[in-house]
C-alpha cells in the first residue's frame, strides 16, 4: 500500500516536472520572440536616424532660412540615439522615455517636410525625393515592426499570466512585458482646414 502511494507521488511529481519543463521552454521561446521583435523596432528607428543627416544636408542647401528647424531635427535625433532600451528591461518608464524621444524626431521631421513645400527647387531635387521616399518607407517599416512587437508581447503575456503557467512564470522570473503604446493624442483625428 505504501509503495503504491509513493509511486503515485512520484508519478505526480514527474507529471508536474514534465508540465513545468514544457511551460518553461515555451516561456523562453516567447521571451526570445519579444526580444527579437524589439530589436527589429530598434533597427527601423536606427534606419530612420541614419537617413536624417542626409535629409538635413539636402534641405540645408536650399532652405538657408530654416536653420532653427534643421537644428531641432538634429537635436531630436541626437537625444533619441542616446536613449537605449534593453529588451530584457523594458520598464514602463524606459518605454515611455524611448517613445517620447522617437515622437520628438517624428514631430521635428514633420515640420521639416512641411517647410519644404516653400521650396519648389528642393522638391524637384532627385536626391531629396529619394530621401523622402526612403523616409516614408522607413516610417511604414517602423509601424509594422511595432505591430509585430506588440503581437509578440501579447502572446508572451497571455502565456505567463494564464494558469498554471503563471505559477512557473513567477518562480522563474518571467514577468509581464510592456507593449508599445500609441502616442498620447493620436486617438484624435487631426483637424484639417481648407
NUROVEX-538273 format. One record per residue (C-alpha): x, y, z; residue number from 0. Coordinates in pm, whole numbers, plus 50000, padded with zeros to 5 digits. Example, Ala and Ser with C-alpha at 12.3 -4.5 7.8 and 13.67 -1.06 7.14 Angstrom:
NUROVEX-538273
- c1	c2	c3	i
- 51230	49550	50780	0
- 51367	49894	50714	1
//
This chain:
NUROVEX-538273
- c1	c2	c3	i
- 50000	50000	50000	0
- 50279	50241	50092	1
- 50466	50161	49773	2
- 50155	50244	49573	3
- 50126	50584	49744	4
- 50493	50656	49692	5
- 50466	50551	49329	6
- 50163	50780	49281	7
- 50351	51072	49439	8
- 50650	51006	49216	9
- 50425	50991	48908	10
- 50250	51314	49010	11
- 50586	51486	49063	12
- 50713	51354	48729	13
- 50399	51481	48554	14
- 50434	51819	48726	15
- 50803	51838	48632	16
- 50720	51745	48273	17
- 50448	52012	48256	18
- 50685	52265	48412	19
- 50960	52180	48164	20
- 50731	52229	47864	21
- 50594	52554	48003	22
- 50942	52683	48084	23
- 51068	52613	47733	24
- 50765	52784	47581	25
- 50815	53087	47805	26
- 51181	53107	47698	27
- 51074	53082	47333	28
- 50814	53361	47370	29
- 51058	53576	47568	30
- 51313	53543	47287	31
- 51045	53631	47031	32
- 50973	53952	47224	33
- 51345	54037	47235	34
- 51379	53977	46862	35
- 51071	54186	46784	36
- 51206	54471	46998	37
- 51540	54452	46818	38
- 51353	54485	46489	39
- 51181	54800	46618	40
- 51519	54946	46712	41
- 51667	54855	46373	42
- 51395	55052	46195	43
- 51438	55353	46423	44
- 51813	55336	46359	45
- 51747	55329	45984	46
- 51538	55644	46019	47
- 51805	55806	46231	48
- 52068	55724	45967	49
- 51861	55897	45696	50
- 51827	56223	45890	51
- 52178	56370	45833	52
- 52146	56324	45455	53
- 51799	56476	45456	54
- 51913	56773	45664	55
- 52217	56828	45439	56
- 51999	56827	45129	57
- 51746	57068	45280	58
- 52022	57293	45417	59
- 52144	57366	45065	60
- 51804	57503	44962	61
- 51648	57635	45281	62
- 51906	57870	45434	63
- 51639	58050	45637	64
- 51520	57737	45817	65
- 51818	57682	46048	66
- 51606	57653	46363	67
- 51401	57370	46212	68
- 51713	57190	46090	69
- 51871	57231	46433	70
- 51559	57092	46603	71
- 51572	56781	46382	72
- 51938	56718	46461	73
- 51884	56775	46834	74
- 51590	56534	46841	75
- 51799	56277	46655	76
- 52089	56321	46898	77
- 51862	56283	47200	78
- 51689	55975	47061	79
- 52014	55796	46975	80
- 52138	55844	47332	81
- 51841	55655	47477	82
- 51893	55282	47466	83
- 51644	55031	47596	84
- 51737	54670	47654	85
- 51464	54422	47561	86
- 51508	54249	47897	87
- 51449	54570	48093	88
- 51152	54727	47919	89
- 51001	54905	48216	90
- 50705	55138	48160	91
- 50930	55436	48241	92
- 51203	55335	47993	93
- 50944	55259	47727	94
- 50778	55598	47777	95
- 51114	55779	47759	96
- 51205	55592	47440	97
- 50867	55658	47280	98
- 50885	56026	47372	99
- 51228	56067	47212	100
- 51113	55891	46894	101
- 50799	56106	46893	102
- 51014	56419	46906	103
- 51201	56302	46596	104
- 50872	56235	46418	105
- 50745	56580	46509	106
- 51066	56754	46400	107
- 51072	56560	46073	108
- 50709	56653	46011	109
- 50795	57022	46049	110
- 51099	56982	45824	111
- 50896	56816	45550	112
- 50625	57082	45585	113
- 50870	57367	45525	114
- 50997	57200	45210	115
- 50666	57296	45049	116
- 50802	57653	45039	117
- 51100	57549	44826	118
- 50996	57417	44482	119
- 51360	57366	44376	120
- 51413	57141	44677	121
- 51101	56939	44599	122
- 51230	56894	44244	123
- 51571	56771	44366	124
- 51603	56399	44291	125
- 51820	56329	44596	126
- 51560	56492	44822	127
- 51278	56297	44655	128
- 51464	55970	44706	129
- 51541	56050	45070	130
- 51178	56146	45130	131
- 51061	55817	44975	132
- 51310	55622	45189	133
- 51191	55806	45498	134
- 50826	55729	45419	135
- 50914	55364	45364	136
- 51103	55357	45691	137
- 50807	55506	45877	138
- 50593	55222	45737	139
- 50855	54968	45849	140
- 50858	55122	46196	141
- 50480	55088	46219	142
- 50498	54725	46109	143
- 50783	54645	46349	144
- 50589	54799	46640	145
- 50280	54598	46544	146
- 50481	54275	46539	147
- 50645	54363	46869	148
- 50303	54416	47029	149
- 50181	54083	46891	150
- 50485	53907	47041	151
- 50427	54080	47375	152
- 50061	53979	47372	153
- 50146	53612	47309	154
- 50411	53620	47581	155
- 50186	53796	47835	156
- 49897	53556	47774	157
- 50134	53264	47829	158
- 50291	53391	48152	159
- 49965	53519	48301	160
- 49744	53215	48240	161
- 49710	52927	48485	162
- 49915	52713	48560	163
- 50194	52885	48366	164
- 50167	53190	48591	165
- 50292	52980	48884	166
- 50600	52872	48693	167
- 50650	53216	48541	168
- 50672	53372	48886	169
- 50913	53101	49001	170
- 51147	53158	48707	171
- 51118	53537	48681	172
- 50910	53568	48364	173
- 50733	53899	48423	174
- 50471	54075	48213	175
- 50621	54281	47925	176
- 50523	54632	47820	177
- 50355	54697	47487	178
- 50446	54984	47259	179
- 50161	55227	47319	180
- 50034	55488	47076	181
- 50145	55844	47141	182
- 49906	56048	47352	183
- 49669	56246	47135	184
- 49689	56002	46846	185
- 49339	55877	46921	186
- 49201	56209	46792	187
- 49190	56270	46420	188
- 49378	56582	46313	189
- 49163	56880	46218	190
- 49201	56973	45852	191
- 49106	57325	45741	192
- 49090	57444	45382	193
//
